[in-house]
């Protein structure tokens, strides 16, 4: 049985979220599944070590110098842990989303966690909340995409952010 278009978008968004949180052993499998779900024709594979090195180069060691910080408050407020960080955390709670700090180590405004939240809202068919969240807290992704492109034009993470943006725009049209 094939997935509906919205189910495919939700599945792809979950994969993007997992990939952008941190590359784990299963990343090659996730990238392959993402490629199949999105009918993406470009290759986006390497080995785990290359992908992990790229992740660290973009989002950890060189995040601020490359302007590839994966945190909403850095883009929205000009600093980490800014006003929007608290607003995002409060919105999670309003929607019944509780971050398990035993499992999730990233801040609440991390791109991966934010995409995971949108996917969960979609599963619950809370499209008004999806629209509000995208409009108010995810508009910075275009800037992140440009920064990644400038820092590492052939990055796997550039492709994943681009796919995420396309999915988010299609969800706003819902």
Wavefront OBJ file of the C-alpha trace (Angstrom):
o trace
v 0.000 0.000 0.000
v 1.497 3.351 -0.988
v 1.560 6.387 1.263
v -0.674 9.387 0.675
v 1.098 12.603 -0.376
v 0.766 14.070 3.130
v 2.055 10.854 4.736
v 5.077 10.938 2.419
v 5.757 14.558 3.386
v 5.498 13.720 7.075
v 7.840 10.735 6.657
v 10.322 12.863 4.706
v 10.152 15.594 7.355
v 10.893 13.035 10.091
v 13.917 11.861 8.112
v 15.140 15.434 7.588
v 14.759 16.091 11.321
v 16.724 12.978 12.266
v 19.481 13.716 9.753
v 19.816 17.324 10.910
v 19.968 16.453 14.600
v 23.195 14.508 14.148
v 24.409 11.869 11.688
v 24.245 8.413 13.256
v 25.082 4.946 11.939
v 21.734 4.778 10.143
v 22.209 8.034 8.193
v 22.985 6.347 4.858
v 19.772 4.349 5.125
v 17.837 7.519 6.068
v 19.327 9.435 3.129
v 18.371 6.636 0.750
v 14.819 6.580 2.116
v 14.600 10.381 1.874
v 15.769 10.228 -1.721
v 13.043 7.678 -2.515
v 10.313 9.648 -0.723
v 11.159 12.912 -2.436
v 11.992 11.451 -5.863
v 15.217 13.407 -5.685
v 17.489 12.612 -8.605
v 20.744 13.928 -7.192
v 23.136 11.668 -5.389
v 23.661 12.526 -1.769
v 25.717 9.721 -0.388
v 29.124 9.444 1.148
v 30.316 7.436 4.072
v 29.463 8.057 7.710
v 32.861 9.580 8.506
v 32.603 12.089 5.634
v 29.062 13.023 6.590
v 29.924 13.405 10.266
v 32.960 15.555 9.416
v 30.787 17.732 7.194
v 28.174 18.074 9.964
v 30.784 19.130 12.514
v 32.395 21.529 10.035
v 29.076 23.183 9.252
v 27.115 23.102 12.484
v 29.628 22.768 15.312
v 33.200 23.965 14.850
v 32.524 26.479 12.083
v 28.864 27.250 12.787
v 29.206 30.922 13.636
v 32.079 31.706 11.266
v 30.220 29.994 8.389
v 26.931 31.412 9.636
v 25.467 27.908 9.618
v 24.083 27.886 13.145
v 21.209 25.362 13.291
v 19.341 27.322 15.989
v 16.318 29.534 15.359
v 17.145 32.118 18.042
v 20.523 32.827 16.436
v 18.766 33.743 13.193
v 15.643 35.369 14.643
v 17.159 37.241 17.603
v 20.808 37.576 16.610
v 21.896 35.522 19.623
v 21.513 32.036 21.015
v 18.898 31.478 23.707
v 17.114 34.677 22.670
v 13.460 35.607 23.029
v 12.317 33.248 20.289
v 13.941 30.307 22.102
v 11.482 30.809 24.982
v 8.582 31.386 22.598
v 9.318 28.136 20.744
v 9.578 26.210 24.010
v 6.276 27.733 25.196
v 4.577 26.867 21.891
v 5.753 23.260 22.207
v 4.104 23.076 25.620
v 0.893 24.734 24.386
v 0.656 22.010 21.751
v 1.377 19.225 24.256
v 4.901 18.538 22.956
v 7.303 17.658 25.749
v 10.985 17.182 24.971
v 12.477 14.176 26.754
v 15.828 15.540 27.948
v 17.074 12.013 28.646
v 16.990 11.373 24.887
v 17.176 14.805 23.221
v 20.250 16.882 24.014
v 19.725 19.647 21.430
v 18.187 22.993 22.420
v 14.471 23.473 21.767
v 15.160 25.778 18.817
v 17.435 23.318 16.982
v 16.375 22.798 13.358
v 16.057 19.027 13.783
v 13.801 19.293 16.809
v 11.699 21.983 15.153
v 11.156 19.834 12.050
v 10.256 16.882 14.262
v 7.659 19.076 15.989
v 6.109 20.099 12.659
v 5.912 16.445 11.593
v 4.157 15.552 14.857
v 1.692 18.418 14.424
v 0.948 17.193 10.902
v 0.292 13.686 12.182
v -2.225 15.193 14.607
v -3.683 17.265 11.721
v -3.050 20.512 13.610
v -2.533 22.518 10.448
v -3.305 25.926 11.993
v -0.480 25.316 14.469
v 1.772 24.092 11.637
v 1.103 27.280 9.682
v 1.715 29.497 12.731
v 4.944 27.702 13.624
v 6.358 27.792 10.107
v 5.416 31.444 9.621
v 6.803 32.620 12.950
v 9.726 30.336 13.661
v 11.034 28.647 10.504
v 11.374 31.466 7.986
v 15.115 31.609 8.703
v 15.724 28.312 6.927
v 16.213 30.103 3.599
v 19.097 32.065 5.149
v 20.586 28.887 6.589
v 20.307 27.242 3.179
v 22.231 30.113 1.550
v 24.896 29.994 4.259
v 25.402 26.250 3.842
v 25.589 26.693 0.074
v 28.278 29.328 0.527
v 30.247 27.240 3.054
v 29.929 23.801 1.391
v 28.103 23.960 -1.963
v 27.952 20.175 -2.390
v 26.825 19.458 1.171
v 24.398 16.658 1.907
v 22.966 18.940 4.573
v 22.268 21.632 1.974
v 20.120 19.118 0.128
v 18.337 18.054 3.327
v 17.614 21.680 4.311
v 16.345 22.363 0.761
v 14.038 19.351 0.925
v 12.809 20.514 4.348
v 12.041 23.987 3.021
v 10.099 22.559 0.073
v 8.043 20.342 2.384
v 7.348 23.212 4.777
v 6.171 25.475 1.950
v 3.863 22.745 0.668
v 2.435 22.278 4.192
v 1.718 26.001 4.494
v -0.379 25.723 1.335
v -2.523 23.013 2.964
l 1 2 3 4 5 6 7 8 9 10 11 12 13 14 15 16 17 18 19 20 21 22 23 24 25 26 27 28 29 30 31 32 33 34 35 36 37 38 39 40 41 42 43 44 45 46 47 48 49 50 51 52 53 54 55 56 57 58 59 60 61 62 63 64 65 66 67 68 69 70 71 72 73 74 75 76 77 78 79 80 81 82 83 84 85 86 87 88 89 90 91 92 93 94 95 96 97 98 99 100 101 102 103 104 105 106 107 108 109 110 111 112 113 114 115 116 117 118 119 120 121 122 123 124 125 126 127 128 129 130 131 132 133 134 135 136 137 138 139 140 141 142 143 144 145 146 147 148 149 150 151 152 153 154 155 156 157 158 159 160 161 162 163 164 165 166 167 168 169 170 171 172 173 174
